């Protein structure tokens, strides 16, 4: 839908996304400008770093297209305040963890969760290359676990992003949302119609959800299924 927003530089990519109305807040524009996407894509695909396309990063995982990252960050922006706790399920390359870490600041924490050790190591390496302080101080944490179950240690989360499509909204993730909190998650079958869904929990713990747009994501599944074991 938005693939013509690519550029030859990170600055050009972000400018195109902002001018095209994909990035809607100056805060998200600033953050995406300060996190160079090229640091988070495989070396073999550096020539495509600023295209508005998803890119494979190995192990049946991708780094999402920039317009989807922008959309998710805009939707979560009110909850990614200074000191917030955020969770990125299927954090892969670490790009969104970096963006979120910028937004929650040094008093916040962002947890990136993956169930494949090589992807956990990749995310850490990319964050180290971008800004080693966020790892050293615990502002960003990359862990290996089943993302469908969340990570209770740093819950509740003001913002949760899920980077793979779940057949249904995981109850554990809803339970780990703060009051108030918001989750952005693609929902639907692997080879069928998927919707990006916004799940909100209010200060009283009431949960509501709404469908935002049609999407296509890799499935949120077990480690064995993802690797074809």
Sine and cosine of phi, psi and omega as CSV:
sin_phi,cos_phi,sin_psi,cos_psi,sin_omega,cos_omega
0.00,0.00,-0.63,0.77,-0.14,-0.99
-0.89,-0.45,0.30,0.95,-0.24,-0.97
-0.93,0.36,-0.12,0.99,0.00,-1.00
-1.00,0.08,0.13,0.99,-0.02,-1.00
-1.00,0.00,0.05,1.00,0.01,-1.00
-0.91,0.42,0.24,-0.97,-0.04,-1.00
-0.46,-0.89,-0.07,-1.00,0.06,-1.00
-0.99,-0.16,-0.11,0.99,0.02,-1.00
-0.68,-0.73,0.33,-0.94,0.06,-1.00
-0.91,0.42,-0.66,0.75,0.01,-1.00
-0.88,0.48,-0.66,0.75,0.01,-1.00
-0.92,0.40,-0.64,0.77,0.04,-1.00
-0.87,0.49,-0.76,0.65,-0.03,-1.00
-0.91,0.42,-0.65,0.76,0.04,-1.00
-0.87,0.50,-0.71,0.71,0.00,-1.00
-0.89,0.45,-0.65,0.76,0.02,-1.00
-0.91,0.42,-0.60,0.80,0.02,-1.00
-0.95,0.32,-0.72,0.70,-0.01,-1.00
-0.92,0.40,-0.48,0.88,0.01,-1.00
-0.99,0.12,-0.02,1.00,0.04,-1.00
0.99,0.12,0.14,0.99,0.03,-1.00
-0.98,0.21,-0.75,0.66,0.16,-0.99
-0.99,0.10,0.84,-0.55,-0.12,-0.99
-0.94,-0.35,-0.21,0.98,-0.02,-1.00
-0.84,-0.55,0.59,-0.81,0.00,-1.00
-0.90,0.43,-0.49,0.87,0.00,-1.00
-0.92,0.40,-0.69,0.72,0.04,-1.00
-0.93,0.37,-0.62,0.79,0.05,-1.00
-0.86,0.50,-0.69,0.72,0.01,-1.00
-0.89,0.45,-0.71,0.71,-0.05,-1.00
-0.91,0.42,-0.72,0.69,-0.01,-1.00
-0.92,0.38,-0.44,0.90,0.08,-1.00
-0.95,0.31,-0.51,0.86,-0.08,-1.00
-1.00,0.01,-0.19,0.98,0.02,-1.00
-0.92,-0.39,0.98,-0.22,-0.07,-1.00
-0.96,0.29,0.90,-0.44,-0.06,-1.00
-0.87,0.50,-0.47,0.88,-0.03,-1.00
-0.88,0.47,-0.41,0.91,0.02,-1.00
-0.96,0.27,-0.15,0.99,-0.13,-0.99
-0.87,-0.50,0.18,0.98,0.06,-1.00
-0.92,-0.39,0.42,-0.91,0.01,-1.00
-0.87,0.49,0.54,-0.84,-0.02,-1.00
-0.81,0.59,-0.62,0.78,-0.04,-1.00
-0.92,0.40,-0.25,0.97,-0.05,-1.00
-0.88,-0.48,0.32,0.95,-0.02,-1.00
-0.86,0.51,-0.55,0.84,-0.01,-1.00
-0.90,0.44,-0.31,0.95,-0.04,-1.00
-0.95,-0.32,0.17,0.98,-0.14,-0.99
-0.85,0.53,-0.56,0.83,-0.11,-0.99
-0.96,-0.27,0.26,0.97,0.15,-0.99
-0.98,0.19,0.50,-0.87,0.00,-1.00
-1.00,0.00,0.89,0.45,-0.01,-1.00
-0.67,-0.75,0.46,-0.89,0.19,-0.98
-0.94,0.34,0.51,-0.86,0.02,-1.00
-0.78,-0.62,0.69,-0.72,0.06,-1.00
-0.93,0.38,0.66,-0.76,0.03,-1.00
-0.87,-0.50,0.17,0.98,-0.01,-1.00
0.99,-0.12,0.32,-0.95,0.05,-1.00
0.86,0.50,0.58,0.81,0.02,-1.00
0.86,0.50,0.50,0.86,0.02,-1.00
-0.86,-0.50,0.32,-0.95,0.01,-1.00
-0.70,-0.71,0.32,-0.95,0.32,-0.95
-0.99,-0.11,0.82,-0.57,-0.10,-1.00
-0.88,0.47,0.34,-0.94,0.08,-1.00
-0.88,0.48,0.58,-0.81,-0.01,-1.00
-0.81,0.59,-0.58,0.81,-0.01,-1.00
-0.91,0.41,-0.49,0.87,0.03,-1.00
-0.97,0.25,-0.60,0.80,0.10,-1.00
-0.89,0.46,-0.69,0.72,0.00,-1.00
-0.88,0.48,-0.69,0.72,-0.02,-1.00
-0.88,0.47,-0.72,0.70,-0.01,-1.00
-0.90,0.44,-0.70,0.72,-0.01,-1.00
-0.90,0.44,-0.64,0.77,0.05,-1.00
-0.89,0.47,-0.68,0.73,-0.02,-1.00
-0.92,0.39,-0.56,0.83,-0.03,-1.00
-1.00,0.00,-0.19,0.98,-0.14,-0.99
-0.77,0.63,-0.69,0.72,-0.02,-1.00
-0.89,0.46,-0.36,0.93,-0.05,-1.00
-0.98,-0.17,-0.19,0.98,0.02,-1.00
-1.00,-0.07,0.85,0.53,-0.03,-1.00
-1.00,-0.02,0.18,-0.98,0.04,-1.00
-0.81,0.58,0.79,-0.62,0.03,-1.00
1.00,0.05,-0.02,1.00,-0.03,-1.00
-0.95,0.31,0.37,-0.93,0.16,-0.99
-0.96,-0.28,0.73,-0.69,-0.03,-1.00
-0.72,-0.69,0.48,-0.88,-0.01,-1.00
-0.77,-0.63,0.77,-0.63,0.09,-1.00
-0.91,-0.42,0.96,-0.29,-0.03,-1.00
-1.00,0.04,0.83,-0.55,-0.11,-0.99
0.98,0.20,0.77,0.64,-0.16,-0.99
-0.95,0.32,-0.33,0.94,0.15,-0.99
0.75,0.66,-0.92,-0.39,-0.09,-1.00
-0.91,0.41,-0.37,0.93,-0.05,-1.00
1.00,-0.06,-0.03,1.00,-0.08,-1.00
-0.86,0.51,-0.76,0.65,-0.05,-1.00
-0.94,0.33,-0.51,0.86,0.10,-0.99
-0.86,0.50,-0.67,0.74,0.02,-1.00
-0.89,0.46,-0.72,0.69,0.00,-1.00
-0.88,0.47,-0.72,0.70,0.00,-1.00
-0.90,0.44,-0.63,0.77,0.01,-1.00
-0.87,0.49,-0.63,0.78,0.08,-1.00
-0.86,0.50,-0.63,0.77,-0.12,-0.99
-0.98,0.21,-0.58,0.81,-0.02,-1.00
-0.99,0.10,-0.27,0.96,0.09,-1.00
0.96,0.28,-0.02,-1.00,-0.10,-1.00
-0.92,0.38,-0.29,0.96,0.03,-1.00
-1.00,-0.08,-0.04,1.00,0.04,-1.00
-0.98,-0.18,0.02,-1.00,0.06,-1.00
-0.56,-0.83,0.67,-0.74,0.06,-1.00
-0.86,-0.51,0.81,-0.59,0.02,-1.00
-0.97,-0.26,0.85,-0.52,0.14,-0.99
-0.98,-0.18,0.79,-0.62,-0.10,-0.99
-0.83,-0.56,0.74,-0.67,0.03,-1.00
-0.62,-0.78,0.47,-0.88,0.03,-1.00
-0.96,-0.28,0.08,1.00,0.06,-1.00
-0.92,-0.39,0.87,-0.50,-0.13,-0.99
-0.85,0.53,-0.58,0.81,0.00,-1.00
-0.90,0.43,-0.55,0.83,0.04,-1.00
-0.96,0.27,-0.58,0.82,0.10,-0.99
-0.87,0.49,-0.73,0.69,0.00,-1.00
-0.89,0.45,-0.63,0.78,0.03,-1.00
-0.88,0.47,-0.75,0.67,0.00,-1.00
-0.86,0.51,-0.69,0.72,0.02,-1.00
-0.88,0.47,-0.69,0.72,-0.02,-1.00
-0.89,0.46,-0.66,0.75,0.02,-1.00
-0.91,0.41,-0.66,0.75,0.03,-1.00
-0.91,0.41,-0.61,0.79,0.05,-1.00
-0.88,0.47,-0.66,0.75,0.01,-1.00
-0.94,0.35,-0.54,0.84,-0.03,-1.00
-0.98,0.20,-0.80,0.60,-0.03,-1.00
-0.33,-0.94,1.00,-0.06,-0.07,-1.00
-0.88,0.47,-0.36,0.93,-0.03,-1.00
-0.89,0.45,-0.53,0.85,-0.05,-1.00
-0.92,0.39,-0.49,0.87,0.07,-1.00
-0.99,0.17,-0.67,0.74,-0.04,-1.00
-0.88,0.47,-0.63,0.78,-0.05,-1.00
-1.00,0.02,-0.16,0.99,-0.04,-1.00
1.00,0.09,0.15,0.99,0.07,-1.00
-0.90,0.43,-0.51,0.86,0.10,-0.99
-0.78,-0.63,0.68,-0.74,-0.02,-1.00
-0.72,-0.69,0.75,-0.66,0.07,-1.00
-0.92,-0.39,0.84,-0.54,-0.07,-1.00
-0.77,-0.64,0.37,-0.93,0.06,-1.00
-0.97,-0.26,0.89,-0.46,0.00,-1.00
-0.21,-0.98,0.09,-1.00,0.05,-1.00
-0.99,0.14,0.96,-0.29,-0.08,-1.00
-0.88,0.47,-0.40,0.92,0.01,-1.00
-0.89,0.45,-0.36,0.93,0.00,-1.00
-0.98,-0.17,0.01,1.00,-0.01,-1.00
0.94,0.35,-0.40,-0.92,0.02,-1.00
-0.51,-0.86,1.00,0.00,-0.13,-0.99
-0.85,0.52,-0.42,0.91,-0.10,-0.99
-0.83,0.56,-0.61,0.79,-0.02,-1.00
-0.95,-0.30,0.14,0.99,0.04,-1.00
-0.96,0.28,0.35,-0.94,0.03,1.00
-0.98,0.17,0.40,-0.92,-0.04,-1.00
-0.96,-0.28,0.76,-0.65,0.08,-1.00
-0.95,0.30,-0.51,0.86,-0.02,-1.00
-0.66,-0.75,0.74,-0.67,0.09,-1.00
-0.79,-0.62,0.77,-0.64,0.12,-0.99
-0.89,-0.46,0.72,-0.70,0.05,-1.00
-0.89,-0.45,0.84,-0.55,-0.12,-0.99
-0.99,-0.16,0.32,0.95,0.05,-1.00
-0.53,-0.85,0.44,-0.90,-0.12,-0.99
-0.99,0.13,0.83,-0.56,0.06,-1.00
-1.00,-0.07,0.58,-0.81,0.05,-1.00
-0.90,0.44,-0.46,0.89,0.10,-0.99
-0.45,-0.89,0.28,-0.96,-0.05,-1.00
-0.94,0.35,0.85,-0.52,-0.03,-1.00
-0.91,0.41,0.81,-0.59,-0.03,-1.00
-0.88,0.47,-0.57,0.82,-0.01,-1.00
-0.89,0.45,-0.58,0.81,0.00,-1.00
-0.95,0.33,-0.65,0.76,0.05,-1.00
-0.88,0.48,-0.66,0.75,-0.01,-1.00
-0.89,0.45,-0.50,0.87,-0.05,-1.00
-1.00,0.01,0.02,1.00,0.11,-0.99
-0.94,0.33,0.63,-0.78,0.07,-1.00
-0.96,0.29,0.16,-0.99,0.08,-1.00
-0.90,-0.44,0.99,-0.14,0.06,1.00
-1.00,0.05,0.33,-0.94,0.04,-1.00
-0.34,-0.94,0.29,-0.96,-0.02,-1.00
-0.65,-0.76,0.65,-0.76,0.09,-1.00
-0.84,-0.54,0.67,-0.74,0.12,-0.99
-0.91,-0.42,0.85,-0.53,-0.12,-0.99
-0.55,-0.84,0.73,-0.68,0.16,-0.99
-0.98,0.20,0.68,-0.73,-0.06,-1.00
-0.76,-0.65,0.75,-0.66,0.04,-1.00
0.49,-0.87,0.18,-0.98,-0.03,-1.00
-0.95,0.32,0.37,-0.93,-0.07,-1.00
-0.84,0.54,-0.70,0.71,-0.08,-1.00
-0.93,-0.37,0.34,0.94,-0.02,-1.00
-0.84,-0.54,-0.24,-0.97,-0.04,-1.00
-0.96,0.29,0.77,-0.64,0.02,-1.00
-0.87,-0.49,0.53,-0.85,0.05,-1.00
-0.84,-0.54,0.65,-0.76,0.19,-0.98
-0.99,0.17,0.82,-0.57,-0.11,-0.99
-0.89,-0.46,0.68,-0.73,0.10,-1.00
-0.97,-0.23,0.85,-0.53,0.01,-1.00
-0.92,-0.38,0.85,-0.53,0.00,-1.00
-0.90,-0.45,0.66,-0.75,0.14,-0.99
-0.88,-0.48,0.81,-0.59,-0.04,-1.00
-1.00,0.02,-0.03,-1.00,-0.09,-1.00
-0.91,0.42,-0.32,0.95,0.01,-1.00
-1.00,-0.09,-0.04,1.00,0.00,-1.00
1.00,-0.01,0.07,1.00,0.06,-1.00
-0.95,0.31,0.70,-0.71,-0.07,-1.00
-0.92,-0.40,0.76,-0.65,0.09,-1.00
-0.77,-0.64,0.39,-0.92,0.04,-1.00
-0.62,-0.79,0.45,-0.90,0.09,-1.00
-0.54,-0.84,0.57,-0.82,0.02,-1.00
-0.99,0.12,0.69,-0.72,-0.11,-0.99
-0.96,-0.27,-0.77,0.64,-0.03,-1.00
-0.25,-0.97,0.34,-0.94,0.06,-1.00
-0.97,0.26,0.66,-0.75,-0.05,-1.00
-0.63,-0.78,0.11,-0.99,0.13,-0.99
-0.65,-0.76,0.91,-0.41,-0.04,-1.00
-0.81,-0.59,0.34,-0.94,0.18,-0.98
-0.93,0.38,0.39,-0.92,-0.09,-1.00
-0.97,0.23,0.56,-0.83,0.17,-0.99
-1.00,0.08,0.95,-0.32,-0.18,-0.98
-0.57,-0.82,-0.14,-0.99,0.02,-1.00
-0.98,0.22,0.31,-0.95,0.06,-1.00
-0.85,0.53,-0.69,0.73,-0.05,-1.00
-0.90,0.44,-0.68,0.73,0.00,-1.00
-0.92,0.39,-0.63,0.78,-0.02,-1.00
-0.91,0.42,-0.60,0.80,-0.02,-1.00
-1.00,0.00,-0.04,1.00,0.01,-1.00
0.95,0.31,0.42,0.91,-0.03,-1.00
-0.97,0.23,0.00,0.00,0.00,0.00
